Amino acid sequence: MGSEATRNARVAALHEEIHSIHYANRLFWREKAHSHDAGVEYYRRQDRLEEIRCELGGLAGVTNPLDPLAISIPLSAAAPQRSSCQL
C-alpha cells in the first residue's frame, strides 16, 4: 500500500471514529441525568475529538487544525478552542 493510500485509510478511520464519538455523545445528551462515570467518559471523548482533529490537520499539512478556516471539518465536529495541537 502506497503512502497516499495509507494516508487515505487513516483519514477514513479517523472520520469513522469521529462518527462513533458523535453517536455516543448524542446518546449521552438524550439522558435526563448523567452519572459521574458517564460525564467522565463524555469529557474523555471530547479530548479524543481534539486529538483526532489535530491528527487530521497534520495529515492535511495544516499548522493550526483547530482554526475552522484552516481545514474542512464539519461544523458538528467543531469544539471550542481550548488548546493548540502539539504537532
Buried (B, 14 or more C-beta within 10 A) or exposed (E): EEEEEEEEEEBEEBBEBBEEBBEEBEEBEEEEEEEEEEEEBBEEBBEEBBEBBBBBBEBBEBEBBBEEEBBEBEEEBEEEEEEEBEE
